[in-house]
Every structure is written in C-alpha cells, then in structure tokens.
C-alpha cells in the first residue's frame, strides 16, 4: 500500500500508517524525491509513529532518503519513533546519525517551521 504524502505549505508530510514492505519504502523514496522537486518543498516530515518495527532496510532507506533530499534542498525530520523501536534499533546498531528526529508529527512540523534564530541561522 503506497504511503500517503500531504503538502502543507512548503512542507511535505509522509505518514506511514501501517507496516510497509521494502517495495513501499522504495516507492516512498521515489515519490518524495519527485515531489520535493515538483513542489519546491523545503522540508519533509516522515511520520513513523505507527511502526512497531524498523529493520535495517527501513532504517537505511530513510537515512539515504533524508541525505538525498538534503542534496535537493529539503530538510527531513523522522517523527514518532516508538520507544521500543528506538531501543531495538540501538541494540541492533541501526542509527539515523545526522538525521533530525522528533517525538511526534507536531514537533517535526515545528522543527521545520520555526523562524530563523537571531544569528540568521534556521533550526535544522
């Protein structure tokens, strides 16, 4: 089942609602890369709150996706990693190093919509 992608201003929101196959993740990667360019999106939030497992393929795909979108000018936030999932990922050595993470979708959107700080740099 394809992952729905919503557009809210300059931000794309991909909400993974159910367990996804490897093919679903590859399709999400392709869809987001296309839509970031088409809509000139500056940010992407990928909500994984419904997932109770993130294997090495999912982790690697999300990490690669975030890095590719950064090269296209968009900041990516992975939101909603469940506590048990986070512990399992750490135990398995799976990381999202260098990728912004947030507790939930609301926090993820906030990270991308905060105004620039006084020094002229934006958060994220």
N, C-alpha and C positions, 0 to 999 in steps of 0.2 A: 504494500500500500504506500503510495507516494506521501512524502511529508509535506503538509501544507505550509506555504510561505505567504505571509501577510506583509503588506507595505504600510508603514506608518511614518509619514513624512520622509525623511532621508534614511530611515532605518528599515531593514528587513527583519522579520521575525519568523523563524522556523521552529515550529513546536512539534517535537516528536511525541506523539500521543500514545503509541503502543510499541511493543517490541518490533524492531526493524531488522530486515535482512541485510546482508552485505550489499546486495544489489540496490536496496533502498538508499543506503548510505552513499553509494557511488552516484545514484541519480540525484540525491540532495546536493552533493558536491557540484555536479554539473549544472543543476538548476540555479544554485546560489551564485556560482561564478558568472553565469549568463545574466542573471537579474541584477547583480551588482553593477555590471557594465551598462545594461539597458536602462536602469533607473538612476544611475549615478549615485548609488547609495554610499553613504559614508560610514555606516555601521550595520552590523548584523548581530542579532541575538539568537543563539540556538538553545532552546529550552529542552533539557533532557530530564526534567523532573519526573516524568512517567516511567523512566527506565529503571529497572531493578538490577540490571547487569550491564556493564560496559566492558567488552572484551578488548583484546589487543588490536583487532582490526578496527573497531569503532573508535578507539582512542587515537590510533594512528591516523585514521581518516579525518577526524575532527581537527587534530593538530595540523595536518597537512592543509586542510581546507582553510583554517584560520591564517596560516602563513601565506597561502596563495591569495586570499582575499586582501591581506595586508599589502601585497605587491600591487594589487589593483586599487589601493587607496581606501579600503574599508577596514575598520577595526571590528574584531569579532569578540563577543563575550559568550562563554558557555555558562548557562544558568541552570540551577536546580539539581546539581549532582546530589543524590541522596547520601546520607551519612554512611550507610552500609556499603554503598557502591564506592564511595571515596576510600574507605578503609581497605576494601578488596583491591582497588586499583593500586594503592600504595604497597600492599603486601605482594602484589604481582609485579611491582616495578613499573607500572604504567603511569606516565605523567603527562601533564599538559603544560610543561615548562614553557614560559614565555607567552602563555595564552591567558587572557583575562577571564576570571570566573566570578560568578555572583551566586548568592544564595537562592534567588528566585528571579522570575521574569521581570518583576517590578524593579528590583535592584539593578538588573542587567540593563534595562532601558535607561535608568537613571545614570548609570556609568557613561552611557553614550550621549546623553542629552544635557549633561552638566555644562554650564557656561565656562569659558576659559578662566583659568586662575589668574590672579593679579600679575604674575610674571609672564603672562601671554601664552602659556602652555595649557593645552586642554588636558583633562584627565583621560588616561587610557592611552 
